[in-house]
Amino acid sequence: MRILLDECLPKDLARQLPGHNVKTVPQAGWASISNGRLLGLIADSGKFDVLLTVDKRLPKQNPTRTLPFAIVVLRATSNRMIHMFPFAPEILRRLAEFRPGRVYVLTQPD
């Protein structure tokens, strides 16, 4: 699976998703780009299956139904790695069910 980590996520999260091609928004060359334009660039590139973010406003402010990738919003106390680390097992377990054009919200595991 080809996964893109939004700028708001720690790049170290990539190491917690072994067996997948994981890049950050800056690694893709899209640093500091607005959400709407970023979604268009991701779609046009055809290089990603899933966008991981903590920006809960992103899917509310932008149309997502026609996007060729899924958006997964991680709802956590903060975007620090200590709060992102617990999401990795659920992300790995659920990757196969994420469908293009859909938004999934994962809440912080206990």
Biopython code that builds the backbone (N, CA, C, O; Angstrom):
import numpy as np
from Bio.PDB.StructureBuilder import StructureBuilder

atoms = [
    (1, "MET", "N", (0.846, -1.174, 0.000)),
    (1, "MET", "CA", (0.000, 0.000, 0.000)),
    (1, "MET", "C", (0.893, 1.240, 0.000)),
    (1, "MET", "O", (1.940, 1.262, 0.648)),
    (2, "ARG", "N", (0.474, 2.256, -0.724)),
    (2, "ARG", "CA", (1.231, 3.504, -0.828)),
    (2, "ARG", "C", (0.567, 4.548, 0.079)),
    (2, "ARG", "O", (-0.562, 4.976, -0.165)),
    (3, "ILE", "N", (1.287, 4.943, 1.121)),
    (3, "ILE", "CA", (0.728, 5.794, 2.168)),
    (3, "ILE", "C", (1.457, 7.129, 2.193)),
    (3, "ILE", "O", (2.684, 7.183, 2.110)),
    (4, "LEU", "N", (0.679, 8.214, 2.310)),
    (4, "LEU", "CA", (1.244, 9.549, 2.436)),
    (4, "LEU", "C", (0.915, 10.088, 3.822)),
    (4, "LEU", "O", (-0.244, 10.080, 4.236)),
    (5, "LEU", "N", (1.932, 10.556, 4.538)),
    (5, "LEU", "CA", (1.749, 11.168, 5.853)),
    (5, "LEU", "C", (1.652, 12.676, 5.677)),
    (5, "LEU", "O", (2.553, 13.305, 5.123)),
    (6, "ASP", "N", (0.566, 13.243, 6.148)),
    (6, "ASP", "CA", (0.391, 14.686, 6.085)),
    (6, "ASP", "C", (1.490, 15.377, 6.887)),
    (6, "ASP", "O", (2.111, 14.769, 7.759)),
    (7, "GLU", "N", (1.724, 16.652, 6.583)),
    (7, "GLU", "CA", (2.781, 17.407, 7.262)),
    (7, "GLU", "C", (2.598, 17.458, 8.774)),
    (7, "GLU", "O", (3.572, 17.598, 9.514)),
    (8, "CYS", "N", (1.370, 17.347, 9.230)),
    (8, "CYS", "CA", (1.091, 17.457, 10.658)),
    (8, "CYS", "C", (1.445, 16.184, 11.431)),
    (8, "CYS", "O", (1.330, 16.161, 12.656)),
    (9, "LEU", "N", (1.867, 15.143, 10.746)),
    (9, "LEU", "CA", (2.229, 13.890, 11.410)),
    (9, "LEU", "C", (3.751, 13.745, 11.518)),
    (9, "LEU", "O", (4.489, 14.214, 10.651)),
    (10, "PRO", "N", (4.215, 13.089, 12.594)),
    (10, "PRO", "CA", (5.661, 12.874, 12.710)),
    (10, "PRO", "C", (6.146, 11.881, 11.655)),
    (10, "PRO", "O", (5.505, 10.858, 11.413)),
    (11, "LYS", "N", (7.274, 12.190, 11.036)),
    (11, "LYS", "CA", (7.800, 11.317, 9.981)),
    (11, "LYS", "C", (8.168, 9.940, 10.511)),
    (11, "LYS", "O", (8.208, 8.975, 9.747)),
    (12, "ASP", "N", (8.438, 9.835, 11.816)),
    (12, "ASP", "CA", (8.785, 8.539, 12.414)),
    (12, "ASP", "C", (7.627, 7.544, 12.385)),
    (12, "ASP", "O", (7.837, 6.347, 12.580)),
    (13, "LEU", "N", (6.419, 8.022, 12.145)),
    (13, "LEU", "CA", (5.279, 7.109, 12.030)),
    (13, "LEU", "C", (5.492, 6.139, 10.870)),
    (13, "LEU", "O", (4.992, 5.014, 10.905)),
    (14, "ALA", "N", (6.216, 6.556, 9.863)),
    (14, "ALA", "CA", (6.487, 5.701, 8.702)),
    (14, "ALA", "C", (7.151, 4.394, 9.102)),
    (14, "ALA", "O", (6.856, 3.344, 8.532)),
    (15, "ARG", "N", (8.042, 4.456, 10.076)),
    (15, "ARG", "CA", (8.741, 3.237, 10.529)),
    (15, "ARG", "C", (7.805, 2.250, 11.216)),
    (15, "ARG", "O", (8.129, 1.069, 11.339)),
    (16, "GLN", "N", (6.654, 2.726, 11.662)),
    (16, "GLN", "CA", (5.691, 1.864, 12.334)),
    (16, "GLN", "C", (4.751, 1.174, 11.340)),
    (16, "GLN", "O", (3.859, 0.428, 11.744)),
    (17, "LEU", "N", (4.949, 1.420, 10.059)),
    (17, "LEU", "CA", (4.089, 0.847, 9.024)),
    (17, "LEU", "C", (4.928, 0.025, 8.041)),
    (17, "LEU", "O", (4.960, 0.319, 6.846)),
    (18, "PRO", "N", (5.602, -1.002, 8.551)),
    (18, "PRO", "CA", (6.496, -1.796, 7.696)),
    (18, "PRO", "C", (5.732, -2.535, 6.599)),
    (18, "PRO", "O", (4.557, -2.872, 6.746)),
    (19, "GLY", "N", (6.430, -2.769, 5.515)),
    (19, "GLY", "CA", (5.834, -3.500, 4.405)),
    (19, "GLY", "C", (5.030, -2.631, 3.464)),
    (19, "GLY", "O", (4.404, -3.132, 2.530)),
    (20, "HIS", "N", (5.042, -1.325, 3.705)),
    (20, "HIS", "CA", (4.291, -0.393, 2.872)),
    (20, "HIS", "C", (5.208, 0.735, 2.423)),
    (20, "HIS", "O", (6.201, 1.045, 3.081)),
    (21, "ASN", "N", (4.867, 1.333, 1.311)),
    (21, "ASN", "CA", (5.617, 2.468, 0.783)),
    (21, "ASN", "C", (5.048, 3.728, 1.428)),
    (21, "ASN", "O", (3.968, 4.186, 1.054)),
    (22, "VAL", "N", (5.770, 4.287, 2.394)),
    (22, "VAL", "CA", (5.282, 5.438, 3.156)),
    (22, "VAL", "C", (6.187, 6.636, 2.904)),
    (22, "VAL", "O", (7.408, 6.552, 3.036)),
    (23, "LYS", "N", (5.563, 7.756, 2.536)),
    (23, "LYS", "CA", (6.286, 9.011, 2.339)),
    (23, "LYS", "C", (5.558, 10.114, 3.096)),
    (23, "LYS", "O", (4.373, 10.004, 3.413)),
    (24, "THR", "N", (6.299, 11.174, 3.373)),
    (24, "THR", "CA", (5.700, 12.354, 3.981)),
    (24, "THR", "C", (5.365, 13.357, 2.873)),
    (24, "THR", "O", (5.886, 13.268, 1.761)),
    (25, "VAL", "N", (4.500, 14.296, 3.189)),
    (25, "VAL", "CA", (4.168, 15.339, 2.219)),
    (25, "VAL", "C", (5.431, 16.076, 1.756)),
    (25, "VAL", "O", (5.590, 16.292, 0.555)),
    (26, "PRO", "N", (6.343, 16.473, 2.672)),
    (26, "PRO", "CA", (7.572, 17.118, 2.188)),
    (26, "PRO", "C", (8.420, 16.217, 1.287)),
    (26, "PRO", "O", (9.000, 16.694, 0.311)),
    (27, "GLN", "N", (8.497, 14.931, 1.601)),
    (27, "GLN", "CA", (9.256, 14.010, 0.749)),
    (27, "GLN", "C", (8.660, 13.925, -0.650)),
    (27, "GLN", "O", (9.377, 13.703, -1.626)),
    (28, "ALA", "N", (7.342, 14.102, -0.743)),
    (28, "ALA", "CA", (6.669, 14.080, -2.046)),
    (28, "ALA", "C", (6.843, 15.405, -2.785)),
    (28, "ALA", "O", (6.460, 15.521, -3.950)),
    (29, "GLY", "N", (7.423, 16.412, -2.107)),
    (29, "GLY", "CA", (7.645, 17.704, -2.746)),
    (29, "GLY", "C", (6.491, 18.668, -2.612)),
    (29, "GLY", "O", (6.399, 19.634, -3.369)),
    (30, "TRP", "N", (5.594, 18.419, -1.643)),
    (30, "TRP", "CA", (4.383, 19.225, -1.500)),
    (30, "TRP", "C", (4.297, 19.957, -0.165)),
    (30, "TRP", "O", (3.194, 20.178, 0.335)),
    (31, "ALA", "N", (5.404, 20.331, 0.412)),
    (31, "ALA", "CA", (5.405, 21.030, 1.700)),
    (31, "ALA", "C", (4.699, 22.380, 1.587)),
    (31, "ALA", "O", (4.806, 23.067, 0.571)),
    (32, "SER", "N", (3.987, 22.742, 2.631)),
    (32, "SER", "CA", (3.340, 24.055, 2.773)),
    (32, "SER", "C", (2.289, 24.348, 1.706)),
    (32, "SER", "O", (2.049, 25.509, 1.375)),
    (33, "ILE", "N", (1.670, 23.314, 1.174)),
    (33, "ILE", "CA", (0.620, 23.500, 0.167)),
    (33, "ILE", "C", (-0.735, 23.394, 0.866)),
    (33, "ILE", "O", (-0.920, 22.549, 1.742)),
    (34, "SER", "N", (-1.676, 24.246, 0.481)),
    (34, "SER", "CA", (-2.999, 24.235, 1.104)),
    (34, "SER", "C", (-3.692, 22.892, 0.876)),
    (34, "SER", "O", (-3.407, 22.185, -0.091)),
    (35, "ASN", "N", (-4.604, 22.556, 1.784)),
    (35, "ASN", "CA", (-5.261, 21.252, 1.733)),
    (35, "ASN", "C", (-5.958, 20.960, 0.409)),
    (35, "ASN", "O", (-5.794, 19.877, -0.153)),
    (36, "GLY", "N", (-6.724, 21.907, -0.085)),
    (36, "GLY", "CA", (-7.441, 21.677, -1.340)),
    (36, "GLY", "C", (-6.500, 21.384, -2.495)),
    (36, "GLY", "O", (-6.717, 20.449, -3.266)),
    (37, "ARG", "N", (-5.469, 22.178, -2.607)),
    (37, "ARG", "CA", (-4.486, 21.967, -3.680)),
    (37, "ARG", "C", (-3.723, 20.663, -3.460)),
    (37, "ARG", "O", (-3.432, 19.939, -4.412)),
    (38, "LEU", "N", (-3.400, 20.367, -2.196)),
    (38, "LEU", "CA", (-2.686, 19.129, -1.876)),
    (38, "LEU", "C", (-3.494, 17.913, -2.313)),
    (38, "LEU", "O", (-2.948, 16.990, -2.916)),
    (39, "LEU", "N", (-4.777, 17.908, -2.015)),
    (39, "LEU", "CA", (-5.613, 16.767, -2.418)),
    (39, "LEU", "C", (-5.596, 16.595, -3.928)),
    (39, "LEU", "O", (-5.545, 15.471, -4.427)),
    (40, "GLY", "N", (-5.638, 17.701, -4.653)),
    (40, "GLY", "CA", (-5.569, 17.636, -6.112)),
    (40, "GLY", "C", (-4.245, 17.078, -6.605)),
    (40, "GLY", "O", (-4.214, 16.270, -7.532)),
    (41, "LEU", "N", (-3.156, 17.506, -5.989)),
    (41, "LEU", "CA", (-1.833, 17.009, -6.385)),
    (41, "LEU", "C", (-1.696, 15.514, -6.106)),
    (41, "LEU", "O", (-1.146, 14.768, -6.917)),
    (42, "ILE", "N", (-2.201, 15.090, -4.957)),
    (42, "ILE", "CA", (-2.147, 13.659, -4.627)),
    (42, "ILE", "C", (-2.950, 12.872, -5.653)),
    (42, "ILE", "O", (-2.492, 11.849, -6.163)),
    (43, "ALA", "N", (-4.147, 13.355, -5.949)),
    (43, "ALA", "CA", (-5.011, 12.675, -6.921)),
    (43, "ALA", "C", (-4.357, 12.616, -8.293)),
    (43, "ALA", "O", (-4.343, 11.562, -8.929)),
    (44, "ASP", "N", (-3.818, 13.732, -8.750)),
    (44, "ASP", "CA", (-3.206, 13.790, -10.078)),
    (44, "ASP", "C", (-1.953, 12.922, -10.182)),
    (44, "ASP", "O", (-1.633, 12.404, -11.252)),
    (45, "SER", "N", (-1.250, 12.769, -9.063)),
    (45, "SER", "CA", (-0.004, 11.993, -9.092)),
    (45, "SER", "C", (-0.266, 10.502, -9.267)),
    (45, "SER", "O", (0.526, 9.798, -9.893)),
    (46, "GLY", "N", (-1.369, 10.024, -8.717)),
    (46, "GLY", "CA", (-1.661, 8.592, -8.769)),
    (46, "GLY", "C", (-0.678, 7.751, -7.977)),
    (46, "GLY", "O", (-0.598, 6.539, -8.180)),
    (47, "LYS", "N", (0.070, 8.372, -7.078)),
    (47, "LYS", "CA", (1.135, 7.674, -6.359)),
    (47, "LYS", "C", (0.753, 7.169, -4.970)),
    (47, "LYS", "O", (1.549, 6.488, -4.322)),
    (48, "PHE", "N", (-0.462, 7.497, -4.501)),
    (48, "PHE", "CA", (-0.814, 7.128, -3.130)),
    (48, "PHE", "C", (-2.212, 6.527, -3.049)),
    (48, "PHE", "O", (-3.119, 6.898, -3.794)),
    (49, "ASP", "N", (-2.353, 5.584, -2.118)),
    (49, "ASP", "CA", (-3.638, 4.927, -1.871)),
    (49, "ASP", "C", (-4.339, 5.491, -0.648)),
    (49, "ASP", "O", (-5.565, 5.451, -0.548)),
    (50, "VAL", "N", (-3.541, 6.026, 0.295)),
    (50, "VAL", "CA", (-4.076, 6.502, 1.564)),
    (50, "VAL", "C", (-3.322, 7.758, 1.998)),
    (50, "VAL", "O", (-2.098, 7.831, 1.889)),
    (51, "LEU", "N", (-4.073, 8.746, 2.493)),
    (51, "LEU", "CA", (-3.494, 9.918, 3.135)),
    (51, "LEU", "C", (-3.833, 9.833, 4.619)),
    (51, "LEU", "O", (-5.005, 9.765, 4.988)),
    (52, "LEU", "N", (-2.810, 9.838, 5.468)),
    (52, "LEU", "CA", (-3.004, 9.868, 6.910)),
    (52, "LEU", "C", (-2.840, 11.303, 7.386)),
    (52, "LEU", "O", (-1.904, 11.989, 6.977)),
    (53, "THR", "N", (-3.745, 11.763, 8.251)),
    (53, "THR", "CA", (-3.703, 13.131, 8.751)),
    (53, "THR", "C", (-4.327, 13.202, 10.143)),
    (53, "THR", "O", (-5.024, 12.278, 10.561)),
    (54, "VAL", "N", (-4.081, 14.283, 10.849)),
    (54, "VAL", "CA", (-4.813, 14.560, 12.088)),
    (54, "VAL", "C", (-5.731, 15.758, 11.881)),
    (54, "VAL", "O", (-6.413, 16.189, 12.811)),
    (55, "ASP", "N", (-5.751, 16.289, 10.682)),
    (55, "ASP", "CA", (-6.561, 17.468, 10.360)),
    (55, "ASP", "C", (-8.015, 17.059, 10.140)),
    (55, "ASP", "O", (-8.402, 16.662, 9.040)),
    (56, "LYS", "N", (-8.815, 17.161, 11.203)),
    (56, "LYS", "CA", (-10.213, 16.729, 11.114)),
    (56, "LYS", "C", (-11.050, 17.644, 10.220)),
    (56, "LYS", "O", (-12.137, 17.259, 9.790)),
    (57, "ARG", "N", (-10.556, 18.850, 9.935)),
    (57, "ARG", "CA", (-11.284, 19.771, 9.060)),
    (57, "ARG", "C", (-11.094, 19.444, 7.587)),
    (57, "ARG", "O", (-11.942, 19.790, 6.763)),
    (58, "LEU", "N", (-10.007, 18.789, 7.247)),
    (58, "LEU", "CA", (-9.671, 18.528, 5.847)),
    (58, "LEU", "C", (-10.831, 17.903, 5.069)),
    (58, "LEU", "O", (-11.191, 18.431, 4.017)),
    (59, "PRO", "N", (-11.434, 16.801, 5.537)),
    (59, "PRO", "CA", (-12.528, 16.228, 4.748)),
    (59, "PRO", "C", (-13.811, 17.061, 4.777)),
    (59, "PRO", "O", (-14.646, 16.931, 3.882)),
    (60, "LYS", "N", (-13.978, 17.906, 5.779)),
    (60, "LYS", "CA", (-15.176, 18.748, 5.847)),
    (60, "LYS", "C", (-15.069, 19.938, 4.912)),
    (60, "LYS", "O", (-16.080, 20.437, 4.417)),
    (61, "GLN", "N", (-13.859, 20.391, 4.670)),
    (61, "GLN", "CA", (-13.639, 21.581, 3.857)),
    (61, "GLN", "C", (-13.379, 21.273, 2.386)),
    (61, "GLN", "O", (-13.307, 22.185, 1.563)),
    (62, "ASN", "N", (-13.239, 20.001, 2.055)),
    (62, "ASN", "CA", (-12.890, 19.626, 0.688)),
    (62, "ASN", "C", (-13.728, 18.434, 0.230)),
    (62, "ASN", "O", (-13.977, 17.517, 1.014)),
    (63, "PRO", "N", (-14.161, 18.437, -1.019)),
    (63, "PRO", "CA", (-14.880, 17.262, -1.526)),
    (63, "PRO", "C", (-13.933, 16.062, -1.607)),
    (63, "PRO", "O", (-12.787, 16.195, -2.035)),
    (64, "THR", "N", (-14.415, 14.908, -1.199)),
    (64, "THR", "CA", (-13.547, 13.732, -1.157)),
    (64, "THR", "C", (-14.081, 12.539, -1.950)),
    (64, "THR", "O", (-13.330, 11.606, -2.234)),
    (65, "ARG", "N", (-15.333, 12.555, -2.302)),
    (65, "ARG", "CA", (-15.955, 11.368, -2.928)),
    (65, "ARG", "C", (-15.280, 10.893, -4.208)),
    (65, "ARG", "O", (-15.263, 9.696, -4.493)),
    (66, "THR", "N", (-14.737, 11.804, -4.964)),
    (66, "THR", "CA", (-14.150, 11.413, -6.249)),
    (66, "THR", "C", (-12.631, 11.211, -6.175)),
    (66, "THR", "O", (-11.992, 10.924, -7.187)),
    (67, "LEU", "N", (-12.061, 11.360, -4.991)),
    (67, "LEU", "CA", (-10.619, 11.198, -4.866)),
    (67, "LEU", "C", (-10.211, 9.742, -5.081)),
    (67, "LEU", "O", (-10.910, 8.835, -4.630)),
    (68, "PRO", "N", (-9.100, 9.508, -5.756)),
    (68, "PRO", "CA", (-8.652, 8.134, -6.016)),
    (68, "PRO", "C", (-7.827, 7.544, -4.864)),
    (68, "PRO", "O", (-7.049, 6.613, -5.072)),
    (69, "PHE", "N", (-7.996, 8.075, -3.674)),
    (69, "PHE", "CA", (-7.307, 7.565, -2.487)),
    (69, "PHE", "C", (-8.212, 7.780, -1.282)),
    (69, "PHE", "O", (-9.137, 8.591, -1.326)),
    (70, "ALA", "N", (-7.941, 7.051, -0.214)),
    (70, "ALA", "CA", (-8.693, 7.190, 1.029)),
    (70, "ALA", "C", (-8.015, 8.209, 1.929)),
    (70, "ALA", "O", (-6.805, 8.423, 1.843)),
    (71, "ILE", "N", (-8.797, 8.831, 2.787)),
    (71, "ILE", "CA", (-8.263, 9.733, 3.806)),
    (71, "ILE", "C", (-8.559, 9.109, 5.159)),
    (71, "ILE", "O", (-9.693, 8.723, 5.443)),
    (72, "VAL", "N", (-7.526, 9.013, 5.990)),
    (72, "VAL", "CA", (-7.682, 8.476, 7.335)),
    (72, "VAL", "C", (-7.296, 9.576, 8.320)),
    (72, "VAL", "O", (-6.154, 10.034, 8.357)),
    (73, "VAL", "N", (-8.285, 9.984, 9.118)),
    (73, "VAL", "CA", (-8.068, 11.029, 10.123)),
    (73, "VAL", "C", (-7.807, 10.353, 11.457)),
    (73, "VAL", "O", (-8.626, 9.567, 11.935)),
    (74, "LEU", "N", (-6.667, 10.660, 12.053)),
    (74, "LEU", "CA", (-6.302, 10.104, 13.350)),
    (74, "LEU", "C", (-6.680, 11.116, 14.423)),
    (74, "LEU", "O", (-6.122, 12.212, 14.471)),
    (75, "ARG", "N", (-7.625, 10.749, 15.282)),
    (75, "ARG", "CA", (-8.072, 11.645, 16.355)),
    (75, "ARG", "C", (-7.312, 11.303, 17.614)),
    (75, "ARG", "O", (-7.539, 10.257, 18.222)),
    (76, "ALA", "N", (-6.407, 12.187, 18.007)),
    (76, "ALA", "CA", (-5.532, 11.929, 19.146)),
    (76, "ALA", "C", (-5.381, 13.176, 19.994)),
    (76, "ALA", "O", (-5.783, 14.271, 19.600)),
    (77, "THR", "N", (-4.796, 12.990, 21.159)),
    (77, "THR", "CA", (-4.533, 14.088, 22.074)),
    (77, "THR", "C", (-3.624, 15.129, 21.443)),
    (77, "THR", "O", (-3.822, 16.330, 21.629)),
    (78, "SER", "N", (-2.632, 14.670, 20.700)),
    (78, "SER", "CA", (-1.718, 15.561, 19.985)),
    (78, "SER", "C", (-1.141, 14.796, 18.803)),
    (78, "SER", "O", (-1.427, 13.614, 18.615)),
    (79, "ASN", "N", (-0.331, 15.480, 18.013)),
    (79, "ASN", "CA", (0.304, 14.806, 16.878)),
    (79, "ASN", "C", (1.722, 14.353, 17.223)),
    (79, "ASN", "O", (2.491, 13.997, 16.330)),
    (80, "ARG", "N", (2.069, 14.364, 18.493)),
    (80, "ARG", "CA", (3.385, 13.872, 18.912)),
    (80, "ARG", "C", (3.440, 12.358, 18.733)),
    (80, "ARG", "O", (2.420, 11.673, 18.811)),
    (81, "MET", "N", (4.628, 11.855, 18.495)),
    (81, "MET", "CA", (4.804, 10.424, 18.219)),
    (81, "MET", "C", (4.246, 9.548, 19.329)),
    (81, "MET", "O", (3.714, 8.474, 19.049)),
    (82, "ILE", "N", (4.352, 9.972, 20.570)),
    (82, "ILE", "CA", (3.825, 9.186, 21.680)),
    (82, "ILE", "C", (2.321, 8.941, 21.526)),
    (82, "ILE", "O", (1.808, 7.916, 21.974)),
    (83, "HIS", "N", (1.624, 9.874, 20.898)),
    (83, "HIS", "CA", (0.187, 9.719, 20.682)),
    (83, "HIS", "C", (-0.136, 9.069, 19.336)),
    (83, "HIS", "O", (-1.239, 8.557, 19.148)),
    (84, "MET", "N", (0.809, 9.085, 18.405)),
    (84, "MET", "CA", (0.598, 8.469, 17.093)),
    (84, "MET", "C", (0.963, 6.982, 17.084)),
    (84, "MET", "O", (0.333, 6.185, 16.389)),
    (85, "PHE", "N", (1.970, 6.626, 17.848)),
    (85, "PHE", "CA", (2.458, 5.241, 17.903)),
    (85, "PHE", "C", (1.340, 4.221, 18.109)),
    (85, "PHE", "O", (1.333, 3.203, 17.417)),
    (86, "PRO", "N", (0.390, 4.440, 19.030)),
    (86, "PRO", "CA", (-0.656, 3.439, 19.252)),
    (86, "PRO", "C", (-1.587, 3.199, 18.055)),
    (86, "PRO", "O", (-2.284, 2.186, 18.013)),
    (87, "PHE", "N", (-1.605, 4.110, 17.093)),
    (87, "PHE", "CA", (-2.467, 3.932, 15.924)),
    (87, "PHE", "C", (-1.914, 2.905, 14.935)),
    (87, "PHE", "O", (-2.673, 2.311, 14.169)),
    (88, "ALA", "N", (-0.611, 2.698, 14.948)),
    (88, "ALA", "CA", (0.032, 1.867, 13.928)),
    (88, "ALA", "C", (-0.598, 0.484, 13.775)),
    (88, "ALA", "O", (-0.875, 0.084, 12.644)),
    (89, "PRO", "N", (-0.838, -0.269, 14.855)),
    (89, "PRO", "CA", (-1.434, -1.597, 14.668)),
    (89, "PRO", "C", (-2.809, -1.556, 13.998)),
    (89, "PRO", "O", (-3.116, -2.401, 13.156)),
    (90, "GLU", "N", (-3.629, -0.581, 14.368)),
    (90, "GLU", "CA", (-4.957, -0.500, 13.750)),
    (90, "GLU", "C", (-4.864, -0.074, 12.290)),
    (90, "GLU", "O", (-5.602, -0.586, 11.448)),
    (91, "ILE", "N", (-3.972, 0.847, 11.985)),
    (91, "ILE", "CA", (-3.779, 1.254, 10.591)),
    (91, "ILE", "C", (-3.372, 0.035, 9.773)),
    (91, "ILE", "O", (-3.948, -0.226, 8.717)),
    (92, "LEU", "N", (-2.397, -0.699, 10.248)),
    (92, "LEU", "CA", (-1.924, -1.891, 9.522)),
    (92, "LEU", "C", (-3.036, -2.917, 9.355)),
    (92, "LEU", "O", (-3.173, -3.522, 8.292)),
    (93, "ARG", "N", (-3.816, -3.110, 10.387)),
    (93, "ARG", "CA", (-4.898, -4.105, 10.345)),
    (93, "ARG", "C", (-5.997, -3.692, 9.366)),
    (93, "ARG", "O", (-6.600, -4.545, 8.714)),
    (94, "ARG", "N", (-6.255, -2.399, 9.263)),
    (94, "ARG", "CA", (-7.397, -1.927, 8.479)),
    (94, "ARG", "C", (-7.050, -1.422, 7.077)),
    (94, "ARG", "O", (-7.954, -1.078, 6.315)),
    (95, "LEU", "N", (-5.781, -1.372, 6.724)),
    (95, "LEU", "CA", (-5.389, -0.817, 5.422)),
    (95, "LEU", "C", (-6.164, -1.413, 4.255)),
    (95, "LEU", "O", (-6.562, -0.689, 3.343)),
    (96, "ALA", "N", (-6.377, -2.687, 4.273)),
    (96, "ALA", "CA", (-7.059, -3.353, 3.150)),
    (96, "ALA", "C", (-8.506, -2.907, 2.984)),
    (96, "ALA", "O", (-9.071, -3.049, 1.899)),
    (97, "GLU", "N", (-9.115, -2.372, 4.034)),
    (97, "GLU", "CA", (-10.515, -1.964, 3.930)),
    (97, "GLU", "C", (-10.689, -0.501, 3.503)),
    (97, "GLU", "O", (-11.804, -0.088, 3.183)),
    (98, "PHE", "N", (-9.623, 0.278, 3.493)),
    (98, "PHE", "CA", (-9.723, 1.681, 3.119)),
    (98, "PHE", "C", (-9.957, 1.803, 1.615)),
    (98, "PHE", "O", (-9.197, 1.260, 0.813)),
    (99, "ARG", "N", (-11.012, 2.517, 1.245)),
    (99, "ARG", "CA", (-11.431, 2.640, -0.151)),
    (99, "ARG", "C", (-11.271, 4.076, -0.649)),
    (99, "ARG", "O", (-11.469, 5.024, 0.111)),
    (100, "PRO", "N", (-10.917, 4.236, -1.917)),
    (100, "PRO", "CA", (-10.780, 5.577, -2.502)),
    (100, "PRO", "C", (-12.066, 6.387, -2.341)),
    (100, "PRO", "O", (-13.176, 5.865, -2.449)),
    (101, "GLY", "N", (-11.877, 7.677, -2.080)),
    (101, "GLY", "CA", (-13.016, 8.577, -1.962)),
    (101, "GLY", "C", (-13.713, 8.540, -0.614)),
    (101, "GLY", "O", (-14.666, 9.285, -0.391)),
    (102, "ARG", "N", (-13.259, 7.698, 0.271)),
    (102, "ARG", "CA", (-13.881, 7.567, 1.602)),
    (102, "ARG", "C", (-12.981, 8.197, 2.655)),
    (102, "ARG", "O", (-11.764, 8.283, 2.492)),
    (103, "VAL", "N", (-13.614, 8.636, 3.739)),
    (103, "VAL", "CA", (-12.899, 9.203, 4.873)),
    (103, "VAL", "C", (-13.139, 8.289, 6.065)),
    (103, "VAL", "O", (-14.277, 7.927, 6.363)),
    (104, "TYR", "N", (-12.071, 7.925, 6.737)),
    (104, "TYR", "CA", (-12.133, 7.057, 7.911)),
    (104, "TYR", "C", (-11.571, 7.837, 9.094)),
    (104, "TYR", "O", (-10.549, 8.513, 8.971)),
    (105, "VAL", "N", (-12.234, 7.741, 10.223)),
    (105, "VAL", "CA", (-11.767, 8.407, 11.429)),
    (105, "VAL", "C", (-11.424, 7.349, 12.450)),
    (105, "VAL", "O", (-12.267, 6.540, 12.838)),
    (106, "LEU", "N", (-10.165, 7.364, 12.885)),
    (106, "LEU", "CA", (-9.701, 6.433, 13.907)),
    (106, "LEU", "C", (-9.479, 7.219, 15.185)),
    (106, "LEU", "O", (-8.813, 8.254, 15.183)),
    (107, "THR", "N", (-10.040, 6.721, 16.271)),
    (107, "THR", "CA", (-9.861, 7.404, 17.544)),
    (107, "THR", "C", (-8.712, 6.788, 18.312)),
    (107, "THR", "O", (-8.369, 5.620, 18.128)),
    (108, "GLN", "N", (-8.134, 7.589, 19.165)),
    (108, "GLN", "CA", (-6.955, 7.160, 19.916)),
    (108, "GLN", "C", (-7.246, 5.901, 20.716)),
    (108, "GLN", "O", (-8.171, 5.875, 21.528)),
    (109, "PRO", "N", (-6.455, 4.854, 20.487)),
    (109, "PRO", "CA", (-6.640, 3.611, 21.237)),
    (109, "PRO", "C", (-6.356, 3.840, 22.723)),
    (109, "PRO", "O", (-5.581, 4.721, 23.094)),
    (110, "ASP", "N", (-6.992, 3.036, 23.552)),
    (110, "ASP", "CA", (-6.771, 3.143, 25.010)),
    (110, "ASP", "C", (-5.439, 2.587, 25.408)),
    (110, "ASP", "O", (-5.095, 2.598, 26.590)),
]
sb = StructureBuilder()
sb.init_structure("model")
sb.init_model(0)
sb.init_chain("A")
sb.init_seg("    ")
for serial, (resi, resn, name, xyz) in enumerate(atoms, 1):
    if name == "N":
        sb.init_residue(resn, " ", resi, " ")
    sb.init_atom(name, np.array(xyz, "f"), 0.0, 1.0, " ", f" {name:<3s}", serial, name[0])
structure = sb.get_structure()
